[in-house]
Amino acid sequence: MNLADARNLGPRSAEMLADAGLLDLQEVRDLGAAECFRRVRMVHPKVSLNLLWALEGAVTDRDWRDIDDRRKRELRRAVGAAKPR
């Protein structure tokens, strides 16, 4: 599946993932949202945590808005991002 067609992802997300060498949804699923986000952040240092939520939704096939706070905290820790105050 084209990444731009995956749930929660669009053309800009797919472009950033491609810049990080991620071209396939199955690879994104295999690596997980946190690892993919870290790879994107290496080439796009100012990427928003919104991409992390979108990736988690794409990996788990659910809307990013349905990701609960506990999982968001786990993902933040996994990518080394403190919760904004």
Disulfide bonds with the S-S distance in Angstrom:
none
